């Protein structure tokens, strides 16, 4: 029997898989739909799906609203978001995600039911939180504003934010805040349920 069987080789003597040297970073070896081995983008393994949803109740202003995570009111989006935030506690209460690592938002899309003929706008902001600080937090918009015109409370409409992707990043220690606002000062009610796809690029 041969003394150099593959199963007996030291780790330093083992070779890497085929095409490893030419494969792009952050790819994984997998079998594609043609049953061939290929190096594919590994984005899905690094993606975190965040559910964002709530209720905007009969507002008559164009202020941007977020929820407050207190007293069981997370479904009601009734606190105004300002830039910079009024104080650090506002950003903590209004954020949908605290980012433990750097990355980007691949997609933000969902379904909304709003007052007939009235526009609602969705935005995402990032802000950097400092330890042991009560200072206000400056916010930077990520992506474009997504606008949808309501078809009435019994109708559903789909929205999908543009301007996202790997060129627009956040850092570890940032919070992400989603806002909803009415397009004008007419009474507007909206309910929405959406998914934010967050891709982490840092290990």
N, C-alpha and C positions, 0 to 999 in steps of 0.2 A: 504494500500500500504506500502511496506517495506520502512523503513527510511534510509536504507543503500544501496540504489541503486548505481550501479557503476558510473553512470553519476553524482552523488551527492558527491562522495568521494573527500576528500582533496587530493592535489597532493602527499603529504607525505604518503598517504595510498594506492596509486596506485602501482601495481607491474610492473616490467619490463617484456618485452616479453619472451616467452618460449625460453629456452636454452641461455639466455643472459649471465649467469655466466660462461658458458663454451666456449662461442664464442671468437674467436681471435680478437685482436685489429684491427682496421681499416677494419671491415667487416660491411655489411649492411643486414638487414632482407629483403628477397625478395622471390618471388615464382619461382621455377625452372621449367624446361621443363616437369617435372612429376606432376606439379601443387601442389607441396608440399612446405611449408615454409622452407627456409634454410638461414643460414648466409653465405653470399658470399663475396669474396674479393672486396673491394671498390676501387680498383686501377683505374678503368675507370673514375670514377667521379673526380679523382685527376690528370687525364692525360691531358696534353696540347699538341696538335698536331702542330708542327712547320714545315711549308713548306720551303725547302731549294733547290734552283735551280740556274743554271747559265750556262755560256759559257766559255770554256777554248779555246783560239784562237791560234792555230798553234804555240805552245810553243816548244822551242828547249833546254829546261833545265829540271832538275828534282826538281826544287824549288817547295815548297808548296805555292799554291795561294789561296787567298780569295777575296771577293768583297770589294769595297769601297763604303760606303753609302754616295755618294755625286754626284751632277751634273747628276743625272739620269743614272748612270753607274752601278747600282746594279746587272744587269744581267751579266756583264763582270768580270770574276775572273782574275784579272791582277795585284794584289798587293801581294808581297812576304811576307809570315808570318815567323817571326823569334822568337826564344825562347832564352832569354826574348825578348819581343816585342821591337821594336826600340824605341818607346816611348808610353806613355799611350794613345795618340790619335790614334795610329795604332790599338790598341785593341778595342777601341770604334768603329772605322770605320769598322773593319773586323768582329765583332761579329754578330752572328745570333740571340743571345738571351742574355738578362740580367736577371739573376735569382733573383727573389724577395724573394724566399724561397728555403730551401734545398730540395734535392731530388736526383733522378737518371734518366738516360736515359734507357728506356725499350727497344727501338729498333730504328735503323736508317737504312732505306732501300729505294730503289728507282729504277729508270730506267735511263740508260745512253746510249748514242750513240757516239761512238768514232772511230777514225781512225782505219782502218782494221789492225789487228795484233798488235796494240799498247796497252800496259797496262796503265790503269789509277788507281790511288790510292786515297782513301778517308780516312781522319782522323778527329777525333773530339778532341779538346783541351778545357780545362778549365783554367781560370786564375782569380785571385782575384783582384778586383779593389779597390783602396784606395781613400777616399774622399780628394779632394783638393791636389792631387799629380800628378806630371808629370813623376814619375819614371816608368821605364820599368816594364812590368808585366811578371812574370815567368809563363810558360805554362806547363800543365801536360796532357798527352794524356789519353783520356777516351776510353776504348774499344780497339779492335784490328784494324789493318789497313785492309780496305776492298779493294781488288784488282779485277779489271774486265778487260778482254781483249776485245778490240773493234772489232766489226764485220763490220765496215764500216759506213759511214754517213747515209745510208738508213736503217741500222739495229739497233734494240734496244736490250739491254741486261739488265738483272736485277741484282742488287747487294744487299747484306744484311750483315751488320756489325755484327761480333761476339764479345764476351767478354764484353757485356753490362749487365745491370741488377742492382738489388738492392745492390750488394756488391761494386759497383763502384759509389761513390756519388759525388755530388757537393754541395756547400753551398750557402746560400743567400748572394748576393753581388758578386757572380762569373759571368763572361761572358763565353759563349760557342762559340767557333770558329770552323767551319768546313773548312777543306782544301781539295783541289784536286791537284794532281800532276801527271806528266807523269812518266812512268816507266823507260825511257831512254831519251837520248838527240835527238832522231829523232823527226821530226816535228809531233806534236800530237794536234788534235783538238777534243774536247768533249763537248757535251751538256748533262745536267742531270737535273732531277727533282726528289726530294726525300722528305721523311717525317721523322722527328725526333719526337719520342714519349717521352715526358718529364713527369715524374711522380713526383709530389710534395709530400713530406712526412711530411713537417712541416705545421702546421695550419696557 
